[in-house]
């Protein structure tokens, strides 16, 4: 396999037919993996990241997947970022203006939209979703399912924890049942990886800072719950005699525990208990710390703090508003570059030979302010301009048609309109030549025969005599 300077596979020129079918079988042993996110501590995070630095990134990749399940702040913020991309419209542009390029672009766009219709195959949208996860993990690998003659059937996801980089920056796929590992073939896989910290894929994902934030959030949530249990719930303390303490201790403890889960204790009457109060008994410090870490997550994933804690029910426009525009543009450019280089190139060669390669493009323009556009249309209408009904309907999302005038036409209206137009023309001429007079008197404009002739022509004056 030939790689480019970024470590991505390059289709070889002599490959004219794809390897069809599925190469990597789905791994169904998901429940056999250890939950590395359980009982997370700073020491555990450090150990996982250190192992990834040495090329064994399986635990780091699994941690990246698990925090998207277990941390609601990270899951919500990343879900918004993904929705902002997946909600965009996309199209395929031809490689040039030739008929062959146009035909290839139309066929490739149809192939992407039809991919994944067979059972057991992922769609193109699912491929994009997997590739977006590489922003967290640092890399993603998806198998391309080719059909006979170079047709595109669909895609298959390779779990990121089954990919290692032990001996190089090039990914290898670990096979199940101690079957060793294989290197992905060119034209058979879509490999995406971030380059935030150089060419090492295991250090390119946002999992590196998110792992620490997740750890600190979990530790503070545990402390907050302990605080609530101590200061927010009643505690039953029973003082009994020495004889009762020795003879009926178990029965008394059972009775106390039956009151509920708020907690309780049993001491003798001579025992002195002195509670030591924390300086802060309101819990504000925990909420402030959690708010700080939540905002750090949102800034890291969306480029800005969240305006609302509710990430559900987002439309395309709302999702785009919550993600900073430059981050959104960077994400779609990253996806398009990988798709164009690793999918469009081999697909075009398999199906159209040497035709110009089509290019995937996302419509990443920011959502329009419809109220602002409506005011602009009103201003233009009052100035005498009319907008195209079809374009306005498309922009506003409503089927619009021009209504009939409120007052029917009456005799003399045409003449009145013509009179208004003549009056406006006369006013414009007056304003123009008043301004020219001021400019001549100020020495900014010099009158010459050409200006004189133009003036007489516009004002319907007789031409100048030879004298």
C-alpha positions as CSV (number, residue, x, y, z in Angstrom):
1,X,0.0,0.0,0.0
2,X,1.3,3.5,-0.9
3,X,0.8,6.3,1.6
4,X,0.9,10.0,1.1
5,X,2.7,12.5,3.4
6,X,-0.2,12.3,5.9
7,X,-0.1,8.5,6.2
8,X,-3.3,8.1,4.1
9,X,-3.5,5.3,1.5
10,X,-3.3,6.4,-2.1
11,X,-5.0,4.4,-4.8
12,X,-2.6,2.7,-7.1
13,X,-2.9,3.6,-10.8
14,X,-3.0,0.0,-12.0
15,X,-6.0,-0.9,-9.7
16,X,-8.9,-0.9,-12.2
17,X,-11.1,-3.4,-10.4
18,X,-12.0,-3.3,-6.7
19,X,-11.8,-6.1,-4.2
20,X,-15.5,-6.9,-3.7
21,X,-17.4,-8.0,-0.6
22,X,-16.6,-7.7,3.1
23,X,-13.1,-8.2,4.3
24,X,-13.4,-7.6,8.1
25,X,-16.2,-9.4,9.9
26,X,-18.0,-7.4,12.6
27,X,-16.7,-8.0,16.1
28,X,-19.5,-9.3,18.3
29,X,-17.4,-9.7,21.4
30,X,-18.2,-6.2,22.7
31,X,-19.1,-7.3,26.2
32,X,-15.8,-9.0,26.7
33,X,-13.9,-5.8,27.0
34,X,-13.0,-4.3,30.4
35,X,-14.7,-1.0,31.2
36,X,-11.7,1.3,31.5
37,X,-14.0,4.2,32.4
38,X,-15.1,2.6,35.6
39,X,-13.7,4.0,38.9
40,X,-11.7,6.6,36.9
41,X,-8.9,8.4,38.7
42,X,-6.2,10.8,37.6
43,X,-3.6,8.0,38.0
44,X,-5.7,5.7,35.7
45,X,-6.1,8.5,33.1
46,X,-2.3,9.1,33.1
47,X,-1.7,5.4,32.7
48,X,-4.0,5.1,29.7
49,X,-2.6,8.1,27.9
50,X,1.0,6.9,28.6
51,X,0.2,3.5,27.0
52,X,-1.3,5.3,23.9
53,X,1.9,7.4,23.6
54,X,3.7,4.0,23.1
55,X,1.4,2.9,20.3
56,X,-1.1,0.8,22.4
57,X,-4.1,3.1,22.0
58,X,-6.9,0.5,22.6
59,X,-7.7,1.7,26.1
60,X,-7.6,5.3,25.1
61,X,-9.9,4.6,22.2
62,X,-12.3,2.6,24.4
63,X,-12.3,5.5,27.0
64,X,-13.2,7.9,24.2
65,X,-16.2,5.7,23.3
66,X,-17.3,5.2,26.9
67,X,-17.2,8.9,27.9
68,X,-19.7,9.6,25.1
69,X,-22.0,7.1,26.9
70,X,-21.3,8.0,30.5
71,X,-20.7,11.8,30.6
72,X,-23.9,13.7,29.8
73,X,-22.0,17.0,29.2
74,X,-19.6,15.6,26.7
75,X,-22.3,13.5,25.0
76,X,-24.6,16.5,24.6
77,X,-21.9,18.9,23.4
78,X,-20.5,16.4,20.9
79,X,-24.0,15.5,19.7
80,X,-24.7,19.1,18.9
81,X,-21.4,19.4,16.9
82,X,-22.3,16.2,15.0
83,X,-25.8,17.4,14.2
84,X,-24.4,20.7,12.9
85,X,-22.4,18.7,10.3
86,X,-24.9,15.9,9.5
87,X,-27.7,18.4,9.1
88,X,-25.9,20.2,6.3
89,X,-26.9,19.7,2.6
90,X,-24.2,18.3,0.4
91,X,-23.7,17.8,-3.3
92,X,-21.1,16.5,-5.7
93,X,-19.3,18.9,-8.1
94,X,-17.8,17.7,-11.4
95,X,-14.0,17.7,-11.8
96,X,-14.2,20.1,-14.7
97,X,-16.8,21.4,-17.2
98,X,-16.6,18.4,-19.6
99,X,-19.7,16.2,-20.2
100,X,-17.7,13.1,-18.8
101,X,-17.0,15.0,-15.6
102,X,-20.6,16.0,-15.2
103,X,-21.8,12.4,-15.8
104,X,-19.3,11.1,-13.2
105,X,-20.4,13.7,-10.6
106,X,-24.1,12.8,-11.1
107,X,-23.3,9.0,-10.8
108,X,-21.1,9.5,-7.7
109,X,-23.8,11.5,-5.9
110,X,-26.4,8.8,-6.7
111,X,-24.0,6.1,-5.5
112,X,-23.5,7.9,-2.1
113,X,-27.2,8.4,-1.6
114,X,-28.0,4.8,-2.5
115,X,-25.2,3.3,-0.4
116,X,-26.2,1.1,2.6
117,X,-29.6,-0.1,1.2
118,X,-28.5,-3.7,1.5
119,X,-28.8,-5.3,4.9
120,X,-25.7,-5.3,7.0
121,X,-24.2,-2.2,5.3
122,X,-23.8,1.3,6.7
123,X,-25.1,4.3,4.8
124,X,-23.0,7.3,3.7
125,X,-24.5,9.3,6.6
126,X,-23.3,6.6,9.0
127,X,-19.9,6.8,7.5
128,X,-19.8,10.5,8.1
129,X,-20.9,9.9,11.7
130,X,-18.1,7.4,12.3
131,X,-15.6,9.8,10.8
132,X,-16.7,12.6,13.1
133,X,-15.9,10.4,16.0
134,X,-12.3,10.6,14.9
135,X,-12.4,14.1,16.3
136,X,-12.6,12.5,19.7
137,X,-10.6,9.3,19.3
138,X,-8.1,10.8,16.9
139,X,-8.7,8.4,14.0
140,X,-11.4,6.2,12.4
141,X,-11.4,3.3,9.9
142,X,-14.3,2.2,7.8
143,X,-14.4,-0.6,5.2
144,X,-15.7,0.1,1.8
145,X,-18.1,-2.6,0.5
146,X,-17.6,-2.7,-3.3
147,X,-19.9,-4.6,-5.6
148,X,-19.3,-6.1,-9.0
149,X,-18.0,-3.6,-11.6
150,X,-17.1,-1.0,-9.1
151,X,-20.5,-0.4,-7.7
152,X,-20.7,1.0,-4.2
153,X,-22.7,-1.2,-1.8
154,X,-22.1,0.5,1.5
155,X,-19.6,0.7,4.4
156,X,-18.6,-1.1,7.6
157,X,-17.3,0.4,10.8
158,X,-14.0,-0.9,12.3
159,X,-14.0,-0.4,16.1
160,X,-11.3,2.1,17.0
161,X,-10.0,0.0,19.9
162,X,-9.2,-2.8,17.4
163,X,-6.6,-0.5,15.7
164,X,-3.1,-0.3,16.9
165,X,0.0,1.8,16.0
166,X,2.6,-0.2,17.9
167,X,5.3,0.0,15.3
168,X,4.5,3.0,13.2
169,X,2.0,5.7,12.5
170,X,0.2,3.5,10.0
171,X,-2.9,1.7,11.4
172,X,-3.1,-2.0,11.7
173,X,-6.4,-4.0,12.4
174,X,-6.2,-6.5,15.2
175,X,-8.0,-9.6,14.3
176,X,-10.1,-11.5,16.9
177,X,-9.1,-14.9,18.5
178,X,-5.4,-14.0,18.5
179,X,-5.4,-13.9,14.7
180,X,-2.7,-11.2,14.6
181,X,-3.2,-8.0,12.7
182,X,-3.4,-6.8,9.1
183,X,-2.6,-3.6,7.3
184,X,-5.6,-2.0,5.5
185,X,-5.5,-2.3,1.8
186,X,-5.6,0.8,-0.4
187,X,-9.0,1.4,-2.1
188,X,-10.7,-0.8,0.5
189,X,-10.9,1.4,3.6
190,X,-11.6,5.0,4.5
191,X,-9.0,6.1,7.1
192,X,-9.5,9.5,8.7
193,X,-7.2,10.9,11.4
194,X,-6.7,14.3,13.0
195,X,-3.4,16.1,13.0
196,X,-3.8,18.4,15.9
197,X,-0.5,17.4,17.4
198,X,1.7,16.3,14.5
199,X,1.6,13.0,12.6
200,X,1.0,10.7,15.5
201,X,-2.7,9.7,15.2
202,X,-3.1,8.6,18.9
203,X,-2.3,12.1,20.0
204,X,-4.6,13.9,17.6
205,X,-8.0,13.5,19.2
206,X,-9.8,15.6,21.7
207,X,-9.8,12.5,24.1
208,X,-6.6,13.8,25.5
209,X,-8.1,16.9,27.3
210,X,-11.6,15.3,27.6
211,X,-10.2,12.4,29.6
212,X,-9.0,14.7,32.3
213,X,-12.2,16.8,32.3
214,X,-14.3,13.6,32.5
215,X,-12.2,12.4,35.4
216,X,-12.5,15.7,37.3
217,X,-16.2,15.9,36.6
218,X,-16.8,12.4,38.0
219,X,-14.7,13.1,41.1
220,X,-16.7,16.3,41.9
221,X,-20.0,14.6,41.3
222,X,-19.1,12.0,43.8
223,X,-18.0,14.6,46.3
224,X,-21.2,16.5,45.7
225,X,-23.3,13.4,46.3
226,X,-21.4,12.7,49.5
227,X,-21.9,16.3,50.6
228,X,-25.7,16.1,50.0
229,X,-25.8,12.8,51.9
230,X,-24.1,14.4,54.9
231,X,-25.7,17.8,55.0
232,X,-28.9,17.4,53.0
233,X,-30.3,14.2,54.7
234,X,-31.4,13.6,58.3
235,X,-29.2,11.4,60.4
236,X,-30.7,9.3,63.2
237,X,-28.5,8.9,66.3
238,X,-29.7,6.6,69.1
239,X,-28.2,6.9,72.6
240,X,-28.9,3.8,74.8
241,X,-27.6,2.4,78.1
242,X,-24.6,0.3,78.4
243,X,-26.6,-2.9,78.9
244,X,-28.9,-2.2,75.9
245,X,-25.8,-1.4,73.8
246,X,-24.2,-4.8,74.7
247,X,-27.4,-7.0,74.6
248,X,-29.6,-5.4,72.0
249,X,-27.2,-3.8,69.6
250,X,-28.1,-5.7,66.5
251,X,-31.8,-5.3,67.0
252,X,-31.5,-1.6,67.6
253,X,-29.3,-1.1,64.4
254,X,-31.9,-3.1,62.4
255,X,-34.6,-0.8,63.7
256,X,-32.6,2.3,62.8
257,X,-31.8,1.1,59.3
258,X,-35.5,0.3,58.7
259,X,-36.3,4.1,59.0
260,X,-34.8,4.6,55.5
261,X,-31.6,5.2,53.7
262,X,-30.8,8.5,55.3
263,X,-28.3,6.9,57.7
264,X,-28.1,6.4,61.4
265,X,-25.9,5.4,64.3
266,X,-25.9,3.8,67.7
267,X,-23.8,4.9,70.7
268,X,-24.0,4.5,74.5
269,X,-25.4,7.4,76.6
270,X,-22.0,8.2,77.9
271,X,-20.5,8.7,74.4
272,X,-19.8,12.2,73.3
273,X,-20.1,13.0,69.6
274,X,-18.8,16.3,68.3
275,X,-19.7,17.0,64.6
276,X,-17.0,18.9,62.7
277,X,-18.7,21.2,60.2
278,X,-17.1,22.1,56.9
279,X,-16.5,25.8,56.3
280,X,-19.0,25.7,53.3
281,X,-22.2,23.9,54.1
282,X,-24.2,25.2,51.1
283,X,-22.5,23.1,48.4
284,X,-22.0,26.1,46.1
285,X,-18.4,25.3,45.6
286,X,-19.2,22.0,44.0
287,X,-21.8,23.4,41.7
288,X,-19.3,26.2,40.6
289,X,-16.6,23.6,39.9
290,X,-19.0,21.5,37.9
291,X,-20.2,24.5,36.0
292,X,-16.5,25.4,35.2
293,X,-15.8,22.0,33.8
294,X,-19.1,21.9,31.8
295,X,-18.2,25.2,30.2
296,X,-14.7,23.9,29.5
297,X,-16.2,20.9,27.6
298,X,-18.5,23.1,25.6
299,X,-15.7,25.5,24.6
300,X,-13.5,22.6,23.6
301,X,-16.2,20.8,21.5
302,X,-18.3,23.8,20.2
303,X,-16.0,26.7,20.5
304,X,-18.3,28.5,22.9
305,X,-20.2,27.9,26.1
306,X,-23.7,26.5,25.9
307,X,-26.6,28.9,25.9
308,X,-29.0,26.2,27.1
309,X,-28.6,23.0,29.0
310,X,-31.1,21.3,26.7
311,X,-29.6,19.8,23.6
312,X,-32.6,17.8,22.5
313,X,-34.9,18.7,19.6
314,X,-32.4,20.8,17.7
315,X,-33.1,21.8,14.2
316,X,-30.3,22.2,11.6
317,X,-30.2,25.9,12.1
318,X,-30.2,25.7,15.9
319,X,-27.4,23.1,15.9
320,X,-25.3,25.3,13.6
321,X,-25.9,28.4,15.8
322,X,-24.5,26.5,18.8
323,X,-21.2,25.5,17.0
324,X,-18.7,28.2,16.1
325,X,-18.7,28.8,12.4
326,X,-15.0,28.3,11.9
327,X,-15.1,25.0,13.7
328,X,-18.0,23.8,11.5
329,X,-16.2,24.8,8.3
330,X,-13.1,23.0,9.5
331,X,-15.1,19.8,10.2
332,X,-16.7,19.6,6.8
333,X,-13.5,20.5,5.0
334,X,-11.8,17.6,6.9
335,X,-14.6,15.1,5.9
336,X,-14.7,16.2,2.3
337,X,-10.9,16.0,1.9
338,X,-10.9,12.4,3.1
339,X,-13.9,11.3,1.1
340,X,-12.6,12.9,-2.1
341,X,-9.1,11.4,-1.7
342,X,-10.0,7.9,-0.5
343,X,-13.5,7.2,-1.9
344,X,-14.1,9.4,-4.9
345,X,-10.7,8.7,-6.6
346,X,-11.0,4.8,-6.7
347,X,-14.7,4.9,-7.4
348,X,-14.2,7.2,-10.4
349,X,-11.3,5.0,-11.7
350,X,-13.4,1.8,-11.3
351,X,-16.4,3.3,-13.1
352,X,-15.2,6.0,-15.4
353,X,-11.5,5.3,-16.0
354,X,-9.6,8.5,-16.6
355,X,-12.5,10.9,-16.2
356,X,-12.0,13.9,-13.9
357,X,-12.6,13.0,-10.3
358,X,-15.9,14.4,-8.8
359,X,-15.7,16.3,-5.5
360,X,-18.0,16.2,-2.5
361,X,-19.0,19.7,-1.2
362,X,-21.0,20.7,1.8
363,X,-23.2,23.8,2.0
364,X,-21.7,25.3,5.1
365,X,-23.1,28.8,4.7
366,X,-24.4,30.1,8.1
367,X,-28.2,30.1,8.7
368,X,-29.9,33.1,7.3
369,X,-31.6,35.7,9.5
370,X,-35.1,35.5,8.0
371,X,-36.4,38.6,9.8
372,X,-33.4,40.6,8.4
373,X,-34.1,39.3,4.9
374,X,-37.8,40.2,5.2
375,X,-36.9,43.8,6.1
376,X,-34.4,43.9,3.2
377,X,-37.1,42.7,0.8
378,X,-39.5,45.3,2.1
379,X,-37.0,48.1,1.6
380,X,-36.2,47.0,-1.9
381,X,-40.0,46.7,-2.7
382,X,-40.5,50.3,-1.5
383,X,-37.6,51.4,-3.7
384,X,-39.3,49.9,-6.8
385,X,-37.7,46.4,-7.0
386,X,-39.5,43.0,-7.0
387,X,-38.0,39.7,-5.8
388,X,-38.4,36.4,-7.6
389,X,-41.3,34.5,-6.1
390,X,-39.6,31.1,-6.4
391,X,-36.3,32.2,-4.8
392,X,-38.2,33.9,-1.9
393,X,-40.3,30.8,-1.3
394,X,-37.1,28.7,-1.2
395,X,-35.3,31.0,1.2
396,X,-38.2,31.4,3.6
397,X,-39.5,27.8,3.4
398,X,-43.0,28.9,2.5
399,X,-44.9,28.5,-0.7
400,X,-45.5,32.1,-1.6
401,X,-47.5,33.7,-4.5
402,X,-48.1,37.3,-5.2
403,X,-51.5,38.5,-4.1
404,X,-53.8,40.7,-6.1
405,X,-53.8,44.5,-5.4
406,X,-56.3,45.7,-2.8
407,X,-57.7,48.4,-5.1
408,X,-58.6,47.5,-8.7
409,X,-57.2,49.6,-11.5
410,X,-59.2,52.8,-12.2
411,X,-59.2,55.1,-15.3
412,X,-56.5,57.7,-15.2
413,X,-54.1,55.5,-13.1
414,X,-51.7,55.0,-15.9
415,X,-51.6,58.7,-16.6
416,X,-51.0,59.5,-12.9
417,X,-48.2,56.9,-12.8
418,X,-46.5,58.6,-15.8
419,X,-46.9,62.0,-14.2
420,X,-45.2,60.7,-11.0
421,X,-42.4,59.3,-13.1
422,X,-41.9,62.6,-14.9
423,X,-41.9,64.5,-11.7
424,X,-39.3,62.1,-10.2
425,X,-37.1,62.5,-13.3
426,X,-37.3,66.3,-13.1
427,X,-36.3,66.1,-9.4
428,X,-33.3,63.9,-10.1
429,X,-32.1,66.3,-12.8
430,X,-32.5,69.3,-10.5
431,X,-30.5,67.5,-7.8
432,X,-27.8,66.5,-10.2
433,X,-27.2,70.0,-11.7
434,X,-27.5,71.7,-8.3
435,X,-24.6,69.4,-7.2
436,X,-22.6,70.2,-10.4
437,X,-23.1,73.9,-9.8
438,X,-21.7,73.6,-6.3
439,X,-18.7,71.6,-7.6
440,X,-18.0,74.2,-10.3
441,X,-18.1,77.1,-7.8
442,X,-15.8,75.2,-5.5
443,X,-13.3,74.6,-8.2
444,X,-13.7,70.8,-8.1
445,X,-15.3,70.6,-11.6
446,X,-14.5,72.6,-14.8
447,X,-17.2,73.3,-17.3
448,X,-16.3,72.4,-20.8
449,X,-18.1,72.1,-24.2
450,X,-18.8,68.4,-23.6
451,X,-20.6,69.0,-20.3
452,X,-22.4,72.0,-21.8
453,X,-23.7,69.8,-24.7
454,X,-24.8,67.0,-22.3
455,X,-26.6,69.5,-20.1
456,X,-28.5,71.1,-23.0
457,X,-29.5,67.6,-24.3
458,X,-30.8,66.4,-20.9
459,X,-32.7,69.6,-20.2
460,X,-34.1,69.7,-23.8
461,X,-32.4,73.1,-24.5
462,X,-31.4,74.2,-28.0
463,X,-27.8,73.4,-29.0
464,X,-25.1,76.0,-28.7
465,X,-24.6,78.3,-31.6
466,X,-21.3,78.5,-33.4
467,X,-20.7,81.9,-31.9
